[in-house]
Amino acid sequence: MIFLREGKTGKAKTVYFNSGLVKALSDYLESENIQPKEFLFYHSPHHRKEAIDRRSAWRVIKRAAKKCGLKANIGTHSMRKSLAYAIYEIDHDIAKVMIMLNHSSPKTTLSYLGITQNQIAETYRTVQL
């Protein structure tokens, strides 16, 4: 796990890593020979003391999506939204997603995920007990 402070909101956050991510990070650290206190992602091998910025991260993600044959407009924010929606789809626990996103209300999270009151009502109508 890591502890961080979000730049936009200033809120503290804990991010947990599953075993697959821990393995991928370990492999990456070893292959790139990244030392303690160095950035995980940096501008270039010649500028390892300078962290990658938001715009550069967007370019890397865009390039990777294109190589995978994805034509959608994919970036850091769409990945955040997709992860949040996937987590919501597991058990429809909006409180869990709200905390994960560091939102201050369930209403904000529902809006962020694009879940409308009509969709919620339709879910109630289709539930078979």
C-alpha positions in Angstrom: 0.0 0.0 0.0 1.0 3.6 -0.4 -0.1 6.8 1.2 -0.5 9.9 -0.8 -2.1 13.3 -0.9 -4.2 14.2 -3.9 -3.0 17.3 -5.7 -6.4 18.6 -6.7 -8.2 18.2 -3.4 -5.4 18.0 -0.9 -7.1 14.9 0.7 -5.1 12.1 2.1 -5.6 8.7 0.5 -4.4 5.1 0.9 -4.0 3.0 -2.2 -3.7 -0.8 -1.8 -1.9 -3.0 -4.3 -3.0 -6.6 -5.2 -0.4 -9.3 -5.7 -0.4 -8.9 -9.5 0.4 -5.2 -9.3 3.2 -5.9 -6.6 4.8 -8.4 -9.0 4.5 -6.1 -12.0 6.0 -3.2 -10.0 8.8 -5.4 -8.7 9.6 -6.5 -12.2 9.5 -2.9 -13.5 11.8 -1.6 -10.7 14.3 -4.4 -11.4 14.2 -3.9 -15.2 14.6 -0.2 -15.0 17.1 -0.4 -12.1 15.1 2.2 -10.1 16.7 3.0 -6.8 14.9 4.1 -3.6 13.8 7.7 -3.7 13.8 7.7 -7.5 10.6 8.3 -9.4 8.8 5.3 -10.8 8.1 7.1 -14.1 10.4 9.8 -15.3 10.8 12.0 -18.4 13.8 10.2 -19.8 16.8 8.1 -18.8 18.8 11.3 -18.7 16.3 13.0 -16.4 15.5 10.4 -13.7 15.2 13.1 -11.1 12.3 14.7 -13.0 8.9 13.0 -12.6 6.7 12.3 -15.5 3.9 15.0 -15.7 0.2 14.6 -16.3 0.5 15.4 -20.0 3.3 12.9 -20.5 1.3 10.2 -18.7 -1.7 11.0 -21.0 0.6 10.5 -24.1 1.9 7.1 -22.8 -1.6 5.9 -22.1 -2.9 7.1 -25.5 0.0 5.4 -27.3 -0.6 2.1 -25.4 -4.4 2.2 -26.2 -3.6 2.8 -29.9 -1.2 -0.2 -29.9 -4.0 -2.3 -28.3 -6.3 -1.3 -31.2 -8.6 0.9 -29.0 -10.0 3.8 -30.8 -11.7 5.5 -27.9 -10.4 8.7 -26.4 -8.5 7.1 -23.4 -6.6 9.0 -20.8 -5.8 9.1 -17.1 -9.2 10.4 -16.2 -11.1 7.9 -18.3 -9.1 5.1 -16.7 -10.0 6.4 -13.2 -13.7 6.5 -14.2 -13.5 3.0 -15.7 -11.9 1.5 -12.6 -14.5 3.2 -10.4 -17.4 1.9 -12.5 -15.9 -1.6 -12.6 -15.7 -1.6 -8.8 -19.3 -0.3 -8.5 -20.5 -3.1 -10.8 -19.2 -5.7 -8.4 -21.6 -5.0 -5.6 -23.2 -1.6 -6.3 -21.7 -0.2 -3.1 -21.7 3.5 -3.9 -20.2 4.3 -0.5 -17.1 2.2 -1.3 -16.6 3.9 -4.6 -17.2 7.3 -3.1 -14.4 6.7 -0.5 -12.1 5.3 -3.2 -12.5 8.4 -5.4 -12.3 10.7 -2.3 -15.7 12.2 -3.2 -17.6 14.0 -0.4 -21.0 12.7 -1.3 -22.7 9.7 -2.9 -24.6 12.1 -5.2 -21.2 13.3 -6.6 -20.1 9.8 -7.2 -23.3 8.7 -8.9 -23.1 11.7 -11.2 -19.4 11.0 -11.8 -20.2 7.4 -12.8 -23.1 8.6 -15.0 -25.7 6.7 -13.0 -29.0 8.5 -13.2 -32.1 8.3 -10.9 -33.9 6.7 -13.9 -31.3 3.9 -14.0 -31.7 3.3 -10.3 -35.5 3.2 -10.6 -35.2 0.7 -13.5 -33.0 -1.5 -11.4 -35.7 -1.6 -8.7 -38.4 -2.4 -11.2 -36.4 -5.4 -12.6 -35.3 -7.0 -9.3 -36.9 -10.5 -8.9 -37.2 -11.7 -5.3 
